Amino acid sequence: MIQQKTIVQFVAETNLPTTQGVLRIRAYRNSDTGHEPIAILGDIHKFEGSTPVPLRVHDACFTSEVLGSIKCDCKDQLDASIAYIQQHGGLVIYLHQEGRGIGLANKLAAYALQEQGFDTVDANRQLHLPDDVREYHDAVAILTDLNISTVHLLTNNPRKVEHLEQLGIQIAKRIPLEVQTSTTAQAYLETKRARMGHWLHPKSEPKA
Ligand SMILES: [Zn+2]
């Protein structure tokens, strides 16, 4: 059974013309936290009953998505996810959980330490911040609103799989999301692979 801790209400649905075509956007508001998660919809009506729906749960990254930072692969993953659901159907849920949940200012503080040679995990520890505090009740509330309980999850992150499953979402299959990215982001990806257990191919091995 899907657990629901927070109160997330549907606000509005609209079309949004973008460089990637017209996106169908649903806005929500969590009256408890004030967060305003959104769902970007591909065709979800073709999935009936218990058919798994392709899903990306994406967390905000101001630095890459707005400023064009090449320190990470977040924007590449978002673009790839939107392209996927446009082609195959499904949805992207976008949550405002910057910096794996520590917030933008803390993330930039960690970047400042990374300039001194710390990797992303050790920088957070220097700041006494957790590696990852993202949580997914809002995503589950949106899936409940859309009557979706079984998904194919686009992710490389085992923690996200585990947390969504704990909240009652059935993940029938994981769809890997390895994107072409900058050489600058490679060090970050290598840290995510080696230290946070993300399902990514090591740099030295060819992709299967
Ligand atoms: Zn990022």
Boltz pocket constraint, residues with backbone or C-beta under 6 A from the ligand:
constraints:
  - pocket:
      binder: B
      contacts: [[A, 60], [A, 61], [A, 63], [A, 64], [A, 72], [A, 73], [A, 74], [A, 75]]
      max_distance: 6.0
